[in-house]
Each structure stands twice: as structure tokens, then as C-alpha cells.
Amino acid sequence: MSSIKLEENSVFHQLGLCGHQKVVFCNDEDTGLKAIIAIHDTTLGPALGGTRMWAYKSELEALKDVLRLSRTMTYKAAITGLNSGGGNAVIIGDSRVDKSEALMRRFGRFIENLNGTFITAEDLGTNPRDMEYIRMETKHVAGVPESIGGSGDPSPVTARGVLMGIKACAKELFGTDTLAGKSIAVQGIGHVGTSLVALLREENAKVYVSDINEERLVQVAKKFGAEAISNNTIFDREFDIYAPCALGGTVKTSTIEKMKCAIIAGSANNQLADEKLHGRMLLEKGILYAPDYLINAGGMINCYSEINGYNKKRTMQLADNIYEATRNVLKKSKEENIPTNQAADMIAEKRISDIKKIKASY
């Protein structure tokens, strides 16, 4: 046994935290590519996950992000009943200036060398066109444009799943999943957030929207009849439901203490800054939290469907199943008096464990 003590912020310490099967560091001087691919678990099938391009402050920050994201994908697939494992990739760089066809195609070669154990799709900083470049080098990619046989933009499916999660929480707390008249604050109106706003307005909910992009904020508010509010005041106001749809980490000690909502349910990844601490804080405060990796699984469902022969009707049916999956999580949370994120983890882990036992008997 080694007597070497690993520093908390060392690469090897981070690698040991989540039990990943494989982590690949990709470097190519000709294209400027610096990327990390993390394969967390392939018990249920090949690892499926997005490729995020972000100007990380450090390589360690990028590593922490990809490890957490890839683990989340494992749980997302497990709890929604998909026969897929979990993985993710990050490319270090500013997608607005550093991205090129050559860089994305070189990245595609790294994916090809993993022999099908990792299948990627778009994420923050990447788009269907980037997936098309990757596809020029490997078939292990989803989310490519509809014009070349892909499923295209997954945002509508993701938004549909989030809506199902919101309705399941409303049923639990209010006794009905009807959202008419409910006040809902959508923070972040990118592709998914905007699609969610459209769905909520169809439900006749009173929708408030906030975003750092003031011009887009005004446009979306006007288009859907929503009320624009400032990001700086969102936690000072009272809503029935808070739907975070931008970057993660908005649910933390300082914001929980200020929150005046009954439900948190949105599409953002990693909403809880500290899963153990803040999941418990929400439970004690009586705020019902819909685990993000469950209700935002529509994007993964869309890509999974593409890989297995895309059918739009079937894809939407799989997204609708998020309603019952969320109800099951809320039931377990209530029965065992545990945070909803812990209940979701336990359900996901049980499915993975059960399948491992079956495979071990082959």
C-alpha cells in the first residue's frame, strides 16, 4: 500500500473520487485541441454523453467538470430506463474563437479510437454542425443535423421532460398537475429554457423569465407573454416554482436561505452546489426538488433514440415517462424522509447493481 498522501486538488485525487472506468486526455498541437473524455460506467451499455467546450480557468477545473458530468450521465440513463452507460467530454477553449472544423475532426479521431465505448453528442459550446464534423471521423456520435439522418436539436425533447418533472412535483405538492395560474420563474432562456417557456405558457402558467442576455430576454418575454425580471432579484421574489435552466450551482446556502418557492425543477445540470448539504437543506425547508439529471434527461433520450433508429413519437413517449419516474423518486423521498436527490441516486444505483448481477451470471 502506498504511503503517498494525495492533495485534494490533485489530478489523481479527483480520478479516485467517482470510480470512473476510463479517463482519456486528448492533446493535439496542430489543431490546438486540449480535451478530456471521461467514461464513468458502461454496465447498461456504451457510455453516452455530450461534448462541452468551455474556457475553463484551469485543466483541473475541466477535469472536475467532466468527472461530475459523466457520473451524472450514468445515473440519468439508469433512472430513465435507457440501456446506456454514462460518459462526457470537455474541450478546453472558447467556442466562439477557438473552435474549427480541424479541431472537431481531430477530436472525432480520439472518439473513434475508443472503439464504441463512448458516443458523444452536443453540449454547452457545441452544436449539430460540430457533431457533423465529428461524424466525418467516427460513427460514434449523435445529435447530428436532420438533413443527414440525425435527430437534430434535442431542446424540445429536453423541455418536454422538464415539463413532466414540473407536473409531477405539482401533483405531489398541490394535488393536481395542472399548472394554470401557477407562477414559474425560468432562469436562463437558451434553447431549452425558451422551449420550456413555450410549453408553460401553453399550460396557462404565469411565467417570469431572466437571463444575462438582455436583448434575448426582452424578445422571449414579448413573444410568449412572459414577464422579464432581473437575475439579481430572482431570489428576492416569491414564486410557486423556480426553474433553473442556465449554468449549475445556483442552489446553494445563500440562495436557499432567500428562496420563496415551493418547487425547484429545471433543466440546468448540477443545480445543487453541494449535493449532500443542499439536498438536505431543501428537505428541511420544505422545498420540493426535482433531481436535475432525471427531469433534464430528454436530451439524452433524444440521442439514445437516434442511435437506435429515431422515431419522434417514441422519443416523446420516453420523455413523458419522466413524469412517473419523478413520482417514484418523490414517493421514496417521502417514505424514507431523505432528500429527493438521494432517493434518485438510490433508484439509479439499484438498477445498475441489478444488471451487473445478471451480466455476472452469463
Summary of the structure (lengths in Angstrom):
residues: 362
radius of gyration: 20.0
end to end distance: 33.4
largest distance: 63.6
contacts: 1305
relative contact order: 0.12
helix: 48%
strand: 17%
